[in-house]
């Protein structure tokens, strides 16, 4: 798996591609999340459009990110899941705890409510 990160409009944006299986990248992503929260960034957009597969360890990484942000009053948005990943989110009922969006603009609308 590969990932990119940026902070834009007070939001941490993480773009994931490949397979999220919780290898060393999971630890690196959690470090990035912790640093962003220390900088008082409380919105995280995880672009998962490039993910092919997520296993249980990868789900654990996503839930840990969600927990870190929500503990600080923030929110995590999963953006543009592929059809396979969307099915996994439904089967695991993660679609009920994560906000799933199709664009950064949609996050801006939701975060202003």
C-alpha positions in Angstrom: 0.0 0.0 0.0 1.1 3.6 -0.6 -0.3 6.8 0.8 0.0 10.5 0.5 -1.0 13.2 3.0 -1.7 16.9 3.0 -3.4 19.4 5.2 -5.9 21.5 3.3 -8.6 23.8 4.6 -7.9 22.7 8.2 -8.4 19.0 7.2 -6.0 16.2 7.1 -6.4 14.4 3.7 -4.9 10.9 3.4 -5.0 9.2 0.0 -4.6 5.5 0.2 -4.0 3.1 -2.7 -3.3 -0.6 -3.0 -4.3 -3.0 -0.1 -4.8 -1.7 3.4 -3.6 -4.7 5.4 -2.2 -2.9 8.5 1.5 -3.4 7.7 4.1 -0.9 8.7 2.2 1.8 6.8 -0.6 1.6 9.4 1.8 2.8 12.1 3.1 5.6 9.9 -0.5 6.7 9.1 -1.4 6.7 12.9 1.7 8.9 13.6 0.6 11.4 10.9 -2.9 11.4 12.5 -1.5 12.1 16.0 0.7 14.9 14.6 -2.2 16.5 12.8 -4.4 16.3 16.0 -1.5 18.0 18.0 -1.6 20.8 15.4 -5.4 21.1 16.1 -6.6 19.6 12.9 -9.8 17.8 13.8 -11.2 16.8 10.4 -9.8 13.9 8.5 -10.7 12.9 4.9 -9.4 9.4 3.9 -9.6 9.0 0.1 -10.0 5.3 -0.3 -10.9 5.4 -4.0 -7.5 3.7 -4.8 -7.9 0.8 -2.3 -8.5 -2.6 -3.7 -8.7 -4.6 -0.5 -8.9 -4.1 3.3 -8.4 -6.8 5.8 -9.2 -6.9 9.5 -5.9 -5.1 10.4 -6.7 -2.4 7.9 -10.1 -2.0 9.4 -8.4 -1.6 12.8 -6.3 1.2 11.4 -9.4 3.0 10.2 -11.2 2.6 13.5 -8.2 3.8 15.4 -8.1 6.9 13.3 -11.8 7.5 13.8 -11.4 7.0 17.6 -8.4 9.5 17.8 -10.4 12.2 15.9 -13.7 11.7 17.7 -12.0 11.7 21.1 -10.9 15.3 20.3 -14.4 16.3 18.9 -13.3 15.7 15.3 -14.7 13.6 12.5 -13.4 11.2 9.9 -14.8 10.9 6.4 -14.2 8.0 4.0 -14.2 9.3 0.5 -15.1 7.5 -2.8 -14.9 3.8 -1.8 -14.6 1.4 -4.7 -17.5 -1.0 -5.2 -15.6 -3.8 -3.4 -14.6 -1.7 -0.5 -18.2 -0.3 -0.2 -19.5 -3.9 0.0 -17.0 -4.6 2.8 -18.1 -1.4 4.7 -21.8 -2.6 4.4 -21.1 -6.2 5.4 -19.0 -5.1 8.5 -21.6 -2.3 9.2 -18.8 0.2 9.2 -20.9 2.3 6.9 -23.0 3.1 10.0 -20.1 4.5 12.0 -18.1 6.3 9.3 -19.4 9.2 7.2 -19.0 8.2 3.6 -18.7 11.0 1.0 -17.9 11.4 -2.6 -16.0 14.6 -2.6 -14.0 17.1 -0.5 -16.8 19.7 -1.2 -19.3 17.3 0.4 -17.2 17.3 3.6 -17.2 21.1 3.7 -21.0 21.1 3.5 -21.3 18.5 6.3 -18.8 20.1 8.6 -20.6 23.4 8.4 -23.8 21.9 9.8 
